[in-house]
Amino acid sequence: MGKRLVWTALTGLISSTAQAAPPAPLPADQLDWVPWGDAAPSGALCGGRYVQPGYLLPEGKTPEEVLSDSQSAEYGNNGETILGGEVVLRRGDSQLQSPRVRVNAARDTAFADGPLTIRYPGLLVRGDDGQVSLDSDAARIDDAHYVLHDQRVRGDAQSMQRLADGRYRMSEASFTTCAPDSRLWRIVGNDVTIDRDQGYGTASNARLEMGDVPVFYWPWVRFPIDDRRQSGFLWPSIGVSGDGLDYAQPYYLNLAPNYDATLTPRVITDHGAMLGGEFRYLFGSDQGSIEGAYLADDNGGDNDNPNDPNDAFEGEDRWYVDYRHNGYFTDRLDYGLRYGAASDGRYFDDFGTSFAEQDTEYLERLARISYQGTTWNLDARAQGYQRMDYPLDEDDRPYYKLPSLTANARWDQDNGLYEEWNSNATYFWRDLHGVDSDGFWEDEQTGDQRQIPLSEAANGSRVTLAPALGWRGQPSWGFLEPRVQLWQTHYDLDYGNRDTDRDESLSRTVPVYSVDSGLIFQRDVSLFDRDWKQTFEPRLYYAYVPERDQSDYPDFDTDERPVSWSQLWSPYRFTGSDRIGDVNKLSYGASTRFLEDDTGRERLALSVGQSAYFENRDVTLLDGSETLSPEQARYYDYRRTRDRSPVVTQLDWRINDQWRTRYSWLYDADRSRTEKASAYAQYLSPAGHVLNLGYRWQLEGFDPSGDVDDQLGYDREDFDVSFAYKATASLDLIGRYLYDNTNKRDLESLAGVQFNSCCSAVQVVWREWVDDNDTGYTTDDDYTDRGLFLRFVFKGLGGVGQGTDSYFASAVPGYQPTDF
């Protein structure tokens, strides 16, 4: 739960008050700095490290005993002792070196002439004249230069005091984590205090300098010197666009070791003032967080989506809340809570500050308790979503499950026989607004009348029982698995004010039969001067599900599955339980794999398969109210009546430790055309370089999942290139280019630069992308959005700007974000 912080009381321009002037820094060889030379570890960002040398004198018999070594010693007129030459004094863990030291008659204070050196565990101080207490830890040094070895912190001060409580107080002082030969940044203040025990420092009348240029000012600032959490202001997040300024100033509260909070006032010039916050906690096996934001009386503001009005929310309150909690009652019994809500579907489009936030599509509501046993798996939940669309179509409102109860079990016998119990009871509910008795409502975007399909018009309960009986024989040379499952489903429905003669109480029983079988052949081969083990694995699969009329059944959570390699070996044509698709098919295919003989690692896998259908597939999700385009209708009928599936080919080839490829091809031999194809190549270098090359082709109508209105309305052909190039240990170049060849347009262009040095880092990212408004059937309402994201990180202080690491990892597969 730790955060890297910087605390500010006020930010602004450099004031006209007197500015601190610390002494010039010492050269690196006087600050325990040791260059790496040829011993530099891989990826080292700094030219060396701080190394604390050993003590010059042994430790005394007691912590209070003072040991000394000098070239000369004499007594003064007032009883003091004067030591000369290379003087060394050691008391406990502290050590003083000076050319001349005078110890008073009381033997409790040593006065040293410079240049002097004082050492404490993990701390070096060099300076001119100074004095050191011999019966406490107090000390004072003029023109001081200090180093905290473990924290990689150094600085300079006109005077420095070690207080009796262990703190260090300095006047006209500086603080930085940069190497001794760097002046990239430092904090300078009139009065600086460092508390090593608490892990922070403070400075008054402080400024941030980059080089010799002041760029930031604080009347008072509190900064960390290690990774411990401290309360205070974090670095702000700043965004600038043609519409104005977006400034957020978080304040972090370290309330306890196991919980904390962050408050974030935010000002957006074209919307108004917003207050956000986050609270996190950890109690034993339970942990959670709650975050949210509130803006009263929105000024309106411009919207990037040309399909939406700019002033749609003028004068309205805008807000969101997101609560998450997970915990365990026992090792087998856990639970989770989640509640997300927003004032409107455009909230994250207007106020999201990162790529991930702006792409938020759903906010989940969930209460769940689950039991994972040896035989039984139980799950009870209430679940729903808020879909983040504006305006939200009535037929896009998601169903809530209030509740959903699942009980599954499996029993395995030693002879290969197994039994399964699968059951679920769910009540589905959603609240439709402005829908008349014929199911029509007005589309806010077009003003046209649209109709809710009858299959999506009801609320109600669904109880499913699906016991199964099977046997699996699996000797080393193959496998055989006959299986039978009985799907029993009962509905109690309520159509509300919808005019319909459909039965509201429905029951269905459908048997599902399947036989899966395969053989495994293996041989030793020699190719390319290497020894391999090659397998040949033919597979034969038969599935039969009789047809049941389900045209009057609802569609709560069901989608049709497109053809894929895994679908060849499945008896189910639909996800969910609202449709049990009729099928009578024989699937056949074969795979071959090449394994390295010495390690057994798979280098190449090639699979080819197809299904032959003996009957048409008549069960469908369509209820007659949908409007299909001519091309959609033609392909829909063809997919339902074709005698054979496309030939499915898959190839995975790991060329070497750096290059890997993946290829998929679904080819309709009857019509001599490709229905879907994808090719992917990836290069991963041990040095951190990544290159991804991708190609995708998909025939219009190939994927039947989702609403008819959202299915792809054209043949899609995309080219995708992404890379991350580690030019040096300090410099990363990151980019992505996604091109829609069908519509001759750029879908996404991204270019990023990361500079990571010993004490700082900079991220600059430009991204331009097409937002399709969740309407895949047309490109007419698509629009282009763009953004420039900038982030500075001062190591030891924190960062200012908007982070992009999580998006880099998803946009460039294989890229490992830099940990600043």
Secondary structure, 3 states (H helix, E strand, C coil): CCCCCCEECCCECCCCCCCCCCCCCCCHHHCCEEECHHHCCCCCCCCEEECCCCCCCCCCCCCCCEEEECCEEEECCCCCEEEEEEEEEEECCEEEEEEEEEECCCCCEEEEECCEEEEECCEEEEECCEEEECCCCCEEEEEEEEEECCCCEEEEEEEEEECCCCCEEEEEEEEECCCCCCCCCEEEEEEEEEECCCCEEEEEEEEEEECCEEEEEEEEEEEECCCCCCCEECCCEEEEECCEEEEECCEEEEEECCEEEEEEEEEECCCEEEEEEEEEEEECCEEEEEEEEEECCCCCCCCCCCCCCCCCCCCCCEEEEEEEEEEECCCCEEEEEEEEEECCCCHHHHHCCCHHHHCCCEEEEEEEEEEECCCEEEEEEEEEEEECCCCCCHHHCCCEEEEEEEEEEEEECCCCEEEEEEEEEEEEECCCCCCCCCCEEECCCCCCEEECCHHHCCEEEEEEECCEEEECECCCCEEEEEEEEEEEEEEEEECCCCCCCCCCEEEEEEEEEEEEEEECEEEEEEECCEEEEEEEEEEEEEEEECCCCCCCCCCCCCCECCCCHHHHCCCCCECCCCCCCCEEEEEEEEEEEEEECCCCCEEEEEEEEEEEECCCCCCCCCCCCCCCCHHHHHHHHHHHHCCECCEEEEEEEECCCCEEEEEEEEEECCCCEEEEEEEEEEEECCCCCEEEEEEEEECCCCCCCCCHHHCCCCCEEEEEEEEEEECCCCEEEEEEEEEECCCCEEEEEEEEEEEECCCEEEEEEEEEEEECCCCCCCCCCCEEEEEEEEEEEECCCEEEECCCHHHHHHHCCCCCCCCC
